[in-house]
Amino acid sequence: MKIKYIKSNLLIALSLIAGSALAQGPGHASYVAEKAGAGYFQLVANGSASPILVSDGEWPGVKRAVNSFITDVKAVTGSTAALATTPKGKQIVIVGTLGKNQWIDQLVKQKKLNVADIAGKWETYLVQPVANPFPGVSSALVIAGSDKRGTIYGVYDMSSQIGVSPWYWYADVAPKTKKAIYVAPGRHTDGSPAVKYRGIFINDEAPAFSGWAKEKFGGVNHQLYEHMFELILRMKGNFLWPAMWANAFNDDDKLNPVLADEYGIVMSTSHHEPMDRAQQEWKRYGKGEWNYDKNKEGLKEFWRKGIENMGNKETVVTLAMRGDGDMPMSQGANITLLENIVKDQRDIIADVTKKDPSATPQVWALYKEVQDYYDKGMRVPDDVTLLLCDDNWGNIRKLPAITDKPRKGGYGIYYHFDYVGGPRNYKWLNTSTISKTWQQMNLAYEYNARQIWVVNVGDLKPMEYPISFFLDFAWNPKRWPANKLPQYAVEWAKQQFGAEHATQIASMLTKYTRYNERRKPESLDQNTYSLANYNEFARVVADYNKLRDEAEKLATIMHKEHKDSFYELVLYPIQACATLNEMYYEVAKNRYYAQQKNAVEANKAAERVKELYAKDAEISKYYNTVLADGKWNHMADQQHIGYNNWQQPVANKMPALTILNPDSAKNTALLPVEQDGSTPKVNGLFSDKNGHLAIEAEHYTKAVAGNNINWTIIPDYGLTLSGVMPLPVTAPRIAAPGGSSPHLEYDVNLKQAGDVSVTAFIGNTLDFKNGGDGLFYAISIDDEAPQRVDVASRVDGRDWTQMVLGNARKVTTKHKIAAAGKHTIKYWFVDPSVVLQRVVVDTGSLKTSYLGPKE
């Protein structure tokens, strides 16, 4: 297994040494250079850019992308590419969609351009220099698409290749300037997307996004959405659920849906907004109750208007209904009623469009209690996509069985990087690692949920990094196996900041998201980590402060053009979270010393809390008012301190402090500084010398494969280091593990016989197979019979609450050891997609802590 890490690091090193060997987009081979070679097409040289030829009859969205590309070329080289009307001149760029560009069609007919591998495909492009395409033209660079978005993606792939990040506007990423650009000979394509519809959901957008939009654009209107449409397309996405808190995409600004369709964005409405109408539209125009039993005709009239407004615009229509305001349906709701609602909605679609309803893409979101209706037998027609959902905390609830008959409409996933709801909101900063996202979305892909992937991204900023990964992974999951996740981080950092500091920045991105996933900031308080045991709280704060110091140091030497983007993408979240963690640490110290009647230390900690609380406000103020000359004002408005229930506080509120009178509390005893609980080795084996031992999952003594099952390491997964998971994730259950069936072995040295407890830290998971009998691993010591352990939680139950807040299932089993000395802990495969993070053994002296003792 160590070989996987070596290979990954070697690839990273090679990518940085040979800077031109990789494209600006993660995972893409570069096909541009700053020097000419044999057969290279001259895009820009000697201050001149080759003209671009687009057909008059081309899709408007393609023309928009070409105009963006002209702007990109100028930003990178200072040269402006002219728009041509005929193919003449020494070099020319020809951009077009098959069947809509006469010059490309002519090249195909004359067999100068082979499009057999893109014709008829979904969203597929080809970039290829063609020698002597037309009389008087020595070379043409052809960017051809199988359809509208295929061509658009080809254009934006060229933008990425020349050095323009998709995040150039939304994260102020400066383009990489060049004097000349040449395109290498050969056929350059990225194939077809693995997931048909890939996109984001702007949600929970107050106060940050809404405040920013109002100040910057006068509201959530087409001027704002044009930036968002372009961003999605540059990342090869195609799908959007628009902002819906007090917003109605189709009603607020009539240009919104028109421009979405023109750009090439497939629009839909969220899981509880059926028939292409927003919740806000019902509040504005609805007549009667939002209740189909009592107001059938009123609702049908309302929904009909939504389909009439939709017209021929590319749309995925949401079906069925939930209660008003994204609440569950009434107590009287039943499967027959809901099936009749869907039937009536499809009748409306057929009547308005004058087509069979299956001709209009439709989706039914099995969100929260709606999945219960499905589980109890509710069904919709086969052409409707079933949008399966996570538990709002990044754990997929249900997937189709591998043996299920394929649906015409297929299956999709609604996923979350942001959430408003129990047990606690999380909407301030990014808390989603790409490792966890990989583990869950790889599961979805392998179980054939491939029709729609949409992720709730809250305000969009500051979720730039996980959004990029989500959409890149949706395009080609096979490109990014687990062992290449560190490489993704480096290549993404390189795309934004260049190669010089990419490895260091990638490490920072990885660390801060993993530190945040230990405990989401909104769920953090003075009681989260142990103040006394294993010096845990101090270690957590030290980790974050070390990362902050590193980021601040790097900020001083970053090139000037990267100042704003580095702050937005790296420095701000690290500074903000380091400050928050330290503030709660000082609150914990204040309360400890107050109990001890140590006035000096209690009051010192209280003053430090006040300083850190003020620093938190100062960081937000800088983001809002100074960063990029105030471009992002209000984007840092999100409340994150002072939660006392699931919902955010009205405003940040400093934690309560205890101030002691120095004259009446003179105890001078200090908080004892404990060892970190590290596990020593005796004769090369992890030992319980201190009455416990901890082992990271990847540090197994032996990995036993078999039954076509192998073990893989997921880097930077979970609370402490990584995770180990069996592959393939579609493997069948081994109900009675033992003998030579797949397992991991951990050799340990135990100092005495007797009772032993083994706690396995398991990555959060739900019984996605929905067999109703759980999701299991098994564990044993030496040759004892393996104990099967169920790690699946019931959503909204007490153990689920603890799991999602703590980001791990910590499951303890009891064992008896006959004699001191060497023993082998065996962790057995039972069900797929159970991820082991670490193993902690208690032989009598384990203390309570959040992360457990260090290895």
HUGI-V286769 format. One record per backbone hydrogen bond with DSSP energy under -0.5 kcal/mol. CO is the residue of the C=O (numbers start at 1). NH is the residue of the N-H. Records with the same first field share a line. If there is no record, write none. Layout:
BEGIN
CO = NH ; NH
END
This chain:
BEGIN
1 = 4 ; 5
2 = 6
3 = 7
4 = 8
5 = 9
6 = 10
7 = 11
8 = 12
9 = 13
10 = 14
11 = 15
12 = 16
13 = 17
14 = 18
17 = 19
18 = 21
19 = 22
21 = 30
25 = 28
28 = 23
31 = 184
33 = 182
37 = 40
41 = 43 ; 183
43 = 50
44 = 181
45 = 48
48 = 45
51 = 93
52 = 54 ; 84
53 = 95
55 = 58
59 = 62 ; 63
60 = 64
61 = 65
62 = 66
63 = 67
64 = 68
65 = 69
66 = 70
67 = 71
68 = 72
69 = 73
70 = 74
71 = 75
72 = 76
73 = 77 ; 78 ; 79
74 = 78
76 = 178
79 = 81
80 = 49
82 = 52 ; 84
84 = 54
86 = 88
90 = 138 ; 139
91 = 51
92 = 94 ; 141
93 = 53 ; 95
94 = 143
95 = 55
96 = 145
97 = 100 ; 101
101 = 105
102 = 106
103 = 107
104 = 108
105 = 109
106 = 110
107 = 112 ; 113
108 = 111
113 = 115
115 = 118 ; 119
118 = 121
121 = 123
122 = 193
124 = 146
126 = 144
127 = 188
128 = 142
130 = 133 ; 140
134 = 137
136 = 138
137 = 134
138 = 132
139 = 92
140 = 130 ; 142
141 = 94 ; 143
142 = 128 ; 144
143 = 96
144 = 126
145 = 98
147 = 151
148 = 152
149 = 153
150 = 154
151 = 155
152 = 156
153 = 157
154 = 158
155 = 159
156 = 160
157 = 161
158 = 162
159 = 163 ; 164
160 = 163
163 = 165 ; 176
165 = 168
167 = 171 ; 173
172 = 174 ; 565
175 = 177
181 = 43 ; 44
182 = 33 ; 184
183 = 41
186 = 129 ; 188
187 = 189
188 = 127
196 = 198
197 = 453
198 = 238 ; 239
199 = 455
200 = 241
201 = 203 ; 457 ; 458
205 = 210
207 = 211
208 = 212
209 = 213
210 = 214
211 = 215
212 = 216
213 = 217 ; 218 ; 219
214 = 218
219 = 221
221 = 225
222 = 226
223 = 227
224 = 227 ; 228
225 = 229
226 = 230
227 = 231
228 = 232
229 = 233
230 = 234
231 = 235
232 = 237
233 = 236
238 = 266
239 = 200
240 = 242 ; 268
241 = 202
244 = 246
248 = 251 ; 252
249 = 253
253 = 256
254 = 258
255 = 259
256 = 260
257 = 261
258 = 262
259 = 263
260 = 264 ; 265
265 = 267
266 = 240
267 = 316
268 = 242
270 = 273
274 = 277
278 = 281 ; 282
279 = 283
280 = 284
281 = 285 ; 286
282 = 286
289 = 291
291 = 295
295 = 299
296 = 300
297 = 301
298 = 302
299 = 303
300 = 304
301 = 305
302 = 306
303 = 307
304 = 308
305 = 309
306 = 310
307 = 311
310 = 313
314 = 267
315 = 317
316 = 269
317 = 363
318 = 275
323 = 326 ; 327
327 = 323
330 = 333
334 = 338
335 = 339
336 = 340
337 = 341
338 = 342
339 = 343
340 = 344
341 = 345
342 = 346
343 = 347
344 = 348
345 = 349
346 = 350
347 = 351
348 = 352
349 = 353
350 = 354 ; 355
356 = 359
357 = 360
359 = 361
361 = 317
362 = 385
363 = 319
364 = 366 ; 387
365 = 367
367 = 370
368 = 371 ; 372
369 = 373
370 = 374
371 = 375
372 = 376
373 = 378
374 = 377
381 = 384
382 = 409
385 = 364 ; 387
386 = 388 ; 412
387 = 366
388 = 414
389 = 397 ; 398
394 = 396
395 = 391
401 = 404
410 = 386
411 = 451 ; 452
412 = 388
413 = 415 ; 454
414 = 390
415 = 456
419 = 421 ; 426
426 = 419
431 = 433
433 = 437
434 = 438
435 = 439
436 = 440
437 = 441
438 = 442
439 = 443
440 = 444
441 = 445
442 = 446
443 = 447
444 = 449
445 = 448
448 = 411 ; 450
450 = 196
451 = 197
452 = 413
453 = 199
454 = 415
455 = 201 ; 457
456 = 417
457 = 460
458 = 203
459 = 461
460 = 463
463 = 467
464 = 468
465 = 469
466 = 470
467 = 471
468 = 472
469 = 473
470 = 474
471 = 475
472 = 476
474 = 195
475 = 194
476 = 479
477 = 480
481 = 484
482 = 485
484 = 488
485 = 489
486 = 490
487 = 491
488 = 492
489 = 493
490 = 494
491 = 495
492 = 496
493 = 497
494 = 498
499 = 502
501 = 505
502 = 506
503 = 507
504 = 508
505 = 509
506 = 510
507 = 511
508 = 512
509 = 513
510 = 514
511 = 515
512 = 516
513 = 517
514 = 518
515 = 519
520 = 523 ; 524
521 = 524
525 = 528
530 = 537
532 = 535
533 = 536
535 = 539
536 = 540
537 = 541
538 = 542
539 = 543
540 = 544
541 = 545
542 = 546
543 = 547
544 = 548
545 = 549
546 = 550
547 = 551
548 = 552
549 = 553
550 = 554
551 = 555
552 = 556
553 = 556 ; 557
554 = 557 ; 558
559 = 562
560 = 563
562 = 566
563 = 567
564 = 568
565 = 569
566 = 570 ; 571
567 = 572
570 = 574
571 = 575
572 = 576
573 = 577
574 = 578
575 = 579
576 = 580
577 = 581
578 = 582
579 = 583
580 = 584
581 = 585
582 = 586
583 = 587
584 = 588
585 = 589
586 = 590
587 = 591
588 = 592
589 = 593
590 = 594
591 = 595
592 = 596
593 = 598
594 = 597
597 = 599 ; 667
598 = 602
599 = 603
600 = 604
601 = 605
602 = 606
603 = 607
604 = 608
605 = 609
606 = 610
607 = 611
608 = 612
609 = 613
610 = 614
611 = 615
612 = 616
613 = 617
614 = 618
615 = 619
616 = 620
617 = 621
618 = 622
619 = 623
620 = 624
621 = 625 ; 626
622 = 626 ; 627
626 = 629
627 = 630 ; 631 ; 632
628 = 631
630 = 633
632 = 635
634 = 637
641 = 653
646 = 425
647 = 645
657 = 659
658 = 660
660 = 662
661 = 664 ; 665
665 = 599
672 = 674
676 = 854
678 = 680
680 = 687
682 = 685
685 = 682
686 = 749
688 = 691
691 = 843 ; 845
692 = 690
693 = 841
695 = 839
696 = 699
702 = 704 ; 745
703 = 705
704 = 743
706 = 709
709 = 706
710 = 727
712 = 725
713 = 715
714 = 717 ; 723
721 = 716
723 = 714
724 = 836
725 = 712
726 = 833
727 = 710
728 = 731
733 = 735
738 = 741
742 = 829
743 = 704
744 = 827
745 = 701 ; 702
746 = 825
747 = 686
748 = 750 ; 823
749 = 688
750 = 821
754 = 817
756 = 815
757 = 759 ; 842
758 = 760 ; 813
759 = 761 ; 840
760 = 762 ; 811
761 = 837 ; 838
762 = 809
765 = 793
766 = 768
767 = 770
768 = 399
775 = 791 ; 792
776 = 830 ; 831
777 = 789
778 = 828
779 = 787
780 = 826
781 = 784
786 = 788
787 = 779
789 = 777 ; 791
793 = 795
794 = 797
797 = 801
798 = 802
799 = 803
800 = 804
801 = 805
802 = 806
803 = 807 ; 808
808 = 810
809 = 762 ; 811
811 = 760
813 = 758
815 = 756
816 = 818
817 = 754
821 = 750
823 = 748 ; 825
824 = 782
825 = 746 ; 827
826 = 780 ; 828
827 = 744
828 = 778
830 = 734
831 = 830 ; 834
833 = 835
834 = 726 ; 836
835 = 763
836 = 724
837 = 697
838 = 761
839 = 695
840 = 759
841 = 693 ; 843
842 = 757
END
